[in-house]
Amino acid sequence: MLLDKSRKLLPKKLNGRVALNRFVFQHRLLKLWGFKKPLIHKTFSRITKIVAAVSFLLYFTGYQPTLAIPPVKRNIVHAAIQQQQTIDAASLSIVFNLPHPGYLTTSYNRWHPGIDIATGLGMPVRPVARGTVVETIFGFWGYGNHVIVDHPEGFRSLYAHMGRIFVQKGASVSAVTILGEVGVTGRTTGPHTHFELQRFGQYIDPQTVLPILPNLPLYTYLGDDN
């Protein structure tokens, strides 16, 4: 009963060609491992129920199960070949704010074209400056659920791994607008925001214009003995 309801809620793309290709792949893989035909169908039936149940729960809680091609590899290439711009924050007419409170866990580098800001699950995510939403994308992999905002003076920001998204494409936003909530969608090991900033199509280190972020305290790794 639950399985039938969940199938109706899932996008046709997930129930159609993608599901069929997954069945063919799993069938061949199990056969290669030496499973007999009755056991293959029994095993696949269990896998199907698990996948459908998880997809239903994700959909029900606001994680839309839409397949997306992860753009991380593409952005790594861009960050590696483009020279970082030197930004003088004092010369800008706009003031940048943090998307939310948190700790810096990963800095900007040529293989990581952005910064990671760790915080609590469900923390509201706000734009770093006024602008217009140009993309709201839902996905399981890569960036997961993410929002892209265009700002004045050629800036563009990206907020990845969100749980729920509250804005739509074309919406005008300010520094107090809530874009969505911090989540764990996409390629992530915990609740955080992967934040990227571009200017005129080139990646820049967000820390050159954002307020200072504290590093993650050491005791969170080693444990607090007090």
N, C-alpha and C positions, 0 to 999 in steps of 0.2 A: 504493500500500500504506500509506504513512505517512498519506495523506489520509484513508483509510477508518478507520484506527485513531484518528486525532484526532477524527473526527466522533463516534465512539462515546464518547469521553471527555468531549465537550462537553455541557453541559446541553441538554435538549430545547428549552428556550426560545430558545436561540441558534440551533439548527438548524431550528426551525420558523418561526413567524410572523415573527420579526425578520429571519431570513435571507431569507425571501420578500419582505418589504418592501424590504430592501436591494437585492435583485435587480431589482425593479420600478423603483426609483429610479435605479439605475445604468444600466439599459436605456434609460430615458427620457432620462437625461442624455447618454449617448453618442450616442443618436439625434439629440438636439438639436444636438450638436456636428458632425453630419454623417457619423458612422460608418455604414457599410453593415451590413446584418444579419449576414453571416458574420463580419465583423470584430468586431461587438458581442459575439457569442457567444465568439469567441476571446479577446477582451479580458476579458470577464467570467470566463471559465474561469481565466485567470491570476490575476485578483483574488481569486477564490474560493480558489485554492490557497494564495496568500500569506496571506490572512486565517486559513484553517484551520491552516496551519503555525505562524503566530505564536500563535494561540490554544492550540494543542497545547503549544508550548514554555512559554507562560505557565502553563498548567495543570500541566505536569510539574514546574515549578520552584516551585510553591506559590502562584501568583497565580491564584486562582479566577476564571474569566471569567463572572461574574454581572453582568447589566445592572442599573444603579442610577440613579435620578434624582438628579442632583447637588443637594445641599442648600445649597450655598454661597450662592446668591441669597436663599434663605429666611432664612439666618442673617444676611446683610448687612442685610436689612430689620429684623430683630429688634434688631441692634446699633445701628442708626441711630435707632430710635424709643425705645429704653429708656435710661433714665438710669443711668449707671454707679454702682454702689454704692461707698461708702467702707468699706474693710475695715481693721480694726485687727488685724494679724496677732498681736500680743501677747495679745489677748483671746480667741483661739481655743484650743480644747482639743486640736486636732490640729496636727501639724507637717507642712508641705508640703516635699517634696523635688523636685529636678529629675527629669524622666522619663529623662534621660540626659545625659552631658556634651556640650557643643557651644557654638556661637556664636549669638548673637541676630542674625538677618538681617532680620526684619520685626517691628515692634512692634505693639501693640494700638491700634486706632483705630476710628472709627465705620464704616469700610468694610472693616475686617479684624478680625473679632471674636475675636482670639486672637493668639498669637505664633508665629513660625517659628524653630525651633532646628536649625541645620545641623550635620551630623555625618557620620560614615562610613556607607556602606552596610552593613547587617547589624548595626548597633549595637543591643544589647538595649534594649527600651523597657519601663520599669517604671512602675507607678502612682505618682502624686505623694503619695498617702496611702492608708491602708487603706480598703477599701470592697468593693462588689459589682459585678461586671460585669453591665450591663443590656442591652448590645447588642454584637454582633460582626458587622460588615457588610463584605462583599466587593464591590468594584466597580471598574470601569475609570475612571470619571470623578469629578469633584468631589473628595470626600475620599479616593477610592480605598478601599483596605482600612483600616478604622478600628474603634476600640474605644471604648465609652463606659462610664464607671465612676461609680457613685453613692458618695458619701462622707458621713460624719456631718456634722451641722450644716447640711444643705441644699445641700452642694456636689455638683457633677457635672462630671466632666472628660472631654475627648475627645482622642483621639490619632489623627491622620490620616496618610495616605500610607504606611502600613506595608506591608512586604513579606509576611512570614508572620505569622499570628496563632496564638498558642499557648494561648489561654484560650477558654472557652465561656461563653455566657450563664448567669448565675446563680452563677458561681464567686466565692468569697470570695478577696480578694487583699490582700496586704500590700505594704509599700514595697519588699520584696525579690523579689516575684513578677515574672517576666518575661512581659509581655503579648504580646510579639512582637518583630519586628525592624524597624528603619528600612528603608524601601523607597522606591520611586519610583512607586507606583500613584496613579492619579487625576491631577488637574491639578497638575503639579509640574515644575520645571526641574532638579531635583537631589535627592539624598538629604537629607531633613530631616523633622522632625516638626512638623506644624501642630497646636498645642496650644490648646485652648479650656477656659475655666473658667466655670461658672455657679454662682450661689447663689440658691436659691428661684426658679429659672427666669429670672434676669436675668444677662446677661453681665457679667463683671468683668475687669479687667486682671490677667492671671496674675502679672505682675511685682510686684503688691502683696503677694503671699503667698509667692512662690517665692524661693529664694536668687538672688543677683545673677548674671546671665548676662553674660559678656564679649561685646562687639561683635566682629563679624568683622574680623580684622586687615586693614589697608589693603593690605598687600603681596600678599594673595591676589588682589586685583583688578589691581594694577599689575605684579605679577611681582617676584620676588626677584632682585636683581642680584648678591647675594653667593654 
